[in-house]
Amino acid sequence: MNQAKRLGIFVRTPVPGAVKTRLVPPLSPEQACDLYAAFLQDLFRRVSRLKNTRGTVFYAGEGPETLAPLVPRGWALEAQKGGDLGERLGLAFDRLLAGAGRAVIIGSDSPDLPVQYIRRAFQRLKHKDVALGPATDGGYYLVGLRAPTPGLFEDIAWGGEAVFSQTLDRVRKHELSLSILPLWYDVDDETSLRTLESLVAARRLERRDRLSATEAALERLRG
């Protein structure tokens, strides 16, 4: 098996009014954008520690120049292509798996996603066709493949609460082998923002793997 590993991150360009809109209110569009830019800084910093892994940031939205200073050195920055999220994921995997044996794509809504979950996904893909990381909102925060599988992303009600369960249906339909990662959460509403605030405070007390940019953004919100 080709042992090359590729990691993709799906992001939106940090423009007020275009990111974290479900946090407006209680936040203003500018505050939500500031917070999301901090998420990107912390997430990029943490995943850049992954060894022997080439990364690509796939962006949606206008103004990609706002992303360029944040992207880890040596990573590619490419526009998302395609219509709905399923088509965009399929095309991104085609790109990542060209010359690679395993590819993982994550979102950018959870700055404290444990990096070991990404490592575990790559490890599981040595023996499984698909790796999925379920999210508490009914979607998933991570999907990994070892070969292009466009049927996996067809006929999914993207953005709904059944994305994960519908994807499991596609796994069964296409007779793919599967590995499930631990449950995690996306920060996309006021409740999940409070969860993040608590975990950021805990990391500060623990003095380990702190999210410095997110900490600072949350301080600005409180200030």
C-alpha positions as CSV (number, residue, x, y, z in Angstrom):
1,M,0.0,0.0,0.0
2,N,1.1,3.5,-0.7
3,Q,1.9,4.9,2.7
4,A,1.7,8.6,1.8
5,K,-0.7,10.6,4.0
6,R,-2.6,13.7,3.0
7,L,-4.7,16.0,5.3
8,G,-7.3,18.5,4.1
9,I,-9.0,21.2,6.1
10,F,-12.2,22.7,4.9
11,V,-12.5,26.4,5.9
12,R,-14.3,29.6,5.0
13,T,-12.4,32.8,4.5
14,P,-12.8,34.9,7.7
15,V,-15.1,37.7,6.5
16,P,-17.6,39.3,8.9
17,G,-21.1,38.1,8.1
18,A,-19.9,35.0,6.3
19,V,-18.6,32.9,9.2
20,K,-20.1,31.6,12.4
21,T,-23.5,33.1,11.5
22,R,-25.3,30.9,14.1
23,L,-23.4,32.8,16.8
24,V,-24.9,36.1,15.6
25,P,-26.4,37.0,18.0
26,P,-25.2,36.9,20.8
27,L,-22.0,37.9,19.0
28,S,-21.7,40.6,16.3
29,P,-20.6,39.6,12.8
30,E,-17.2,41.1,13.6
31,Q,-16.8,39.3,16.8
32,A,-17.8,36.0,15.2
33,C,-15.3,36.5,12.5
34,D,-12.5,37.4,15.0
35,L,-13.3,34.2,16.9
36,Y,-13.3,32.0,13.8
37,A,-9.9,33.5,12.7
38,A,-8.6,32.5,16.1
39,F,-10.0,29.0,15.6
40,L,-8.0,28.7,12.4
41,Q,-4.8,29.9,14.0
42,D,-5.0,27.4,16.8
43,L,-6.1,24.5,14.6
44,F,-3.4,25.1,12.0
45,R,-0.7,25.4,14.6
46,R,-1.8,22.1,16.2
47,V,-2.2,20.0,13.1
48,S,1.1,21.3,11.7
49,R,2.8,19.0,14.3
50,L,1.6,15.9,12.4
51,K,4.7,14.1,11.0
52,N,5.0,12.8,7.4
53,T,1.7,14.4,6.5
54,R,1.2,16.9,3.6
55,G,-1.6,19.4,4.1
56,T,-4.0,21.3,2.0
57,V,-6.4,24.0,3.1
58,F,-9.5,24.0,0.9
59,Y,-11.3,27.4,1.2
60,A,-14.8,28.7,0.3
61,G,-15.6,32.3,0.1
62,E,-14.0,35.5,-1.1
63,G,-10.7,37.0,-0.1
64,P,-8.3,34.0,0.2
65,E,-5.5,36.5,0.9
66,T,-6.9,36.7,4.5
67,L,-6.0,33.0,4.9
68,A,-2.6,33.0,3.4
69,P,-0.8,34.3,6.6
70,L,-2.5,31.7,8.7
71,V,-1.7,28.6,6.6
72,P,1.1,26.4,7.9
73,R,4.4,26.7,6.0
74,G,4.6,24.2,3.1
75,W,0.8,23.6,3.0
76,A,-1.2,24.2,-0.2
77,L,-4.2,26.7,-0.3
78,E,-6.8,25.8,-2.8
79,A,-10.4,26.9,-3.6
80,Q,-13.1,24.3,-2.9
81,K,-14.7,23.1,-6.2
82,G,-18.1,21.7,-6.8
83,G,-21.7,22.4,-5.8
84,D,-23.0,21.0,-2.5
85,L,-20.7,19.8,0.3
86,G,-20.8,16.2,-0.9
87,E,-19.5,17.1,-4.4
88,R,-16.8,19.4,-2.9
89,L,-15.7,16.6,-0.5
90,G,-15.5,14.1,-3.4
91,L,-13.4,16.4,-5.5
92,A,-11.1,17.3,-2.6
93,F,-10.5,13.6,-2.0
94,D,-9.7,13.0,-5.6
95,R,-7.1,15.7,-5.3
96,L,-5.6,14.5,-2.1
97,L,-5.6,10.8,-3.0
98,A,-3.7,11.4,-6.3
99,G,-0.4,9.8,-5.4
100,A,-1.4,9.1,-1.8
101,G,-2.5,6.0,0.0
102,R,-4.6,7.6,2.7
103,A,-6.4,11.0,3.0
104,V,-8.3,12.7,5.9
105,I,-10.5,15.8,5.7
106,I,-11.5,17.7,8.8
107,G,-13.6,20.9,9.3
108,S,-12.5,24.1,11.0
109,D,-15.3,24.4,13.6
110,S,-13.4,22.8,16.5
111,P,-10.0,24.4,17.4
112,D,-9.4,21.9,20.2
113,L,-10.0,18.8,18.1
114,P,-7.6,16.2,19.6
115,V,-4.7,15.7,17.1
116,Q,-4.5,12.1,18.2
117,Y,-7.9,11.5,16.6
118,I,-6.4,12.5,13.2
119,R,-3.4,10.2,13.8
120,R,-5.8,7.4,14.8
121,A,-7.8,7.9,11.6
122,F,-4.7,7.5,9.4
123,Q,-3.8,4.4,11.4
124,R,-7.2,2.9,10.9
125,L,-7.2,3.6,7.2
126,K,-4.4,1.1,6.8
127,H,-7.1,-1.6,7.2
128,K,-10.4,0.2,6.7
129,D,-12.0,1.9,3.7
130,V,-13.5,4.7,5.6
131,A,-12.9,6.5,8.9
132,L,-15.6,8.7,10.4
133,G,-15.5,11.0,13.4
134,P,-19.1,11.7,14.6
135,A,-20.0,15.1,15.9
136,T,-22.5,15.9,18.6
137,D,-24.8,17.8,16.2
138,G,-25.4,14.7,14.0
139,G,-22.8,15.4,11.4
140,Y,-19.1,14.5,11.5
141,Y,-15.9,16.4,12.2
142,L,-13.6,14.0,10.2
143,V,-13.8,11.7,7.2
144,G,-11.0,9.6,5.9
145,L,-10.6,7.4,2.8
146,R,-8.0,5.2,1.3
147,A,-9.5,5.4,-2.2
148,P,-11.9,7.8,-4.0
149,T,-15.5,6.8,-3.1
150,P,-17.8,9.4,-4.6
151,G,-21.0,7.4,-3.7
152,L,-20.3,8.0,-0.1
153,F,-21.3,11.6,-0.3
154,E,-24.4,11.3,-2.5
155,D,-28.0,12.0,-1.4
156,I,-27.0,13.5,2.0
157,A,-29.1,16.2,3.6
158,W,-26.0,18.4,4.4
159,G,-26.4,20.6,7.4
160,G,-29.1,18.5,9.0
161,E,-29.0,16.2,12.0
162,A,-29.0,13.0,10.0
163,V,-25.7,13.5,8.1
164,F,-23.8,10.9,10.1
165,S,-26.6,8.3,10.0
166,Q,-27.2,8.9,6.2
167,T,-23.4,8.4,5.6
168,L,-23.5,5.1,7.5
169,D,-26.3,4.1,5.1
170,R,-23.9,4.9,2.2
171,V,-21.2,2.8,3.8
172,R,-23.5,-0.2,4.0
173,K,-24.8,0.4,0.5
174,H,-21.3,0.4,-1.0
175,E,-20.1,-2.4,1.2
176,L,-17.2,-0.4,2.6
177,S,-15.3,-1.3,5.8
178,L,-15.5,1.4,8.5
179,S,-13.8,2.6,11.6
180,I,-15.5,5.1,14.0
181,L,-13.5,7.6,16.0
182,P,-14.6,9.1,19.4
183,L,-17.5,11.6,19.5
184,W,-16.4,15.3,19.4
185,Y,-18.2,18.7,19.0
186,D,-18.3,21.6,16.6
187,V,-18.5,25.2,17.9
188,D,-21.5,26.5,15.9
189,D,-24.0,27.8,18.4
190,E,-24.1,29.4,21.9
191,T,-24.2,26.1,23.8
192,S,-21.2,24.7,22.1
193,L,-19.4,28.1,22.5
194,R,-19.9,27.7,26.3
195,T,-18.5,24.2,26.1
196,L,-15.4,25.6,24.4
197,E,-15.0,28.3,26.9
198,S,-15.0,25.8,29.8
199,L,-12.5,23.6,28.0
200,V,-10.2,26.5,27.2
201,A,-10.3,27.5,30.9
202,A,-9.5,23.9,31.9
203,R,-6.5,23.9,29.5
204,R,-5.3,27.1,31.0
205,L,-5.4,25.6,34.5
206,E,-3.8,22.4,33.3
207,R,-1.0,24.4,31.5
208,R,-1.0,22.1,28.6
209,D,-1.8,22.4,24.9
210,R,-3.4,25.8,25.4
211,L,-5.3,27.5,22.6
212,S,-3.6,30.9,22.7
213,A,-5.4,32.6,19.9
214,T,-8.8,31.4,21.0
215,E,-8.1,32.3,24.6
216,A,-7.2,35.9,23.4
217,A,-10.4,36.1,21.3
218,L,-12.6,35.0,24.1
219,E,-10.9,37.5,26.4
220,R,-11.8,40.2,23.9
221,L,-15.4,39.1,23.9
222,R,-15.5,39.3,27.7
223,G,-13.8,42.6,27.6
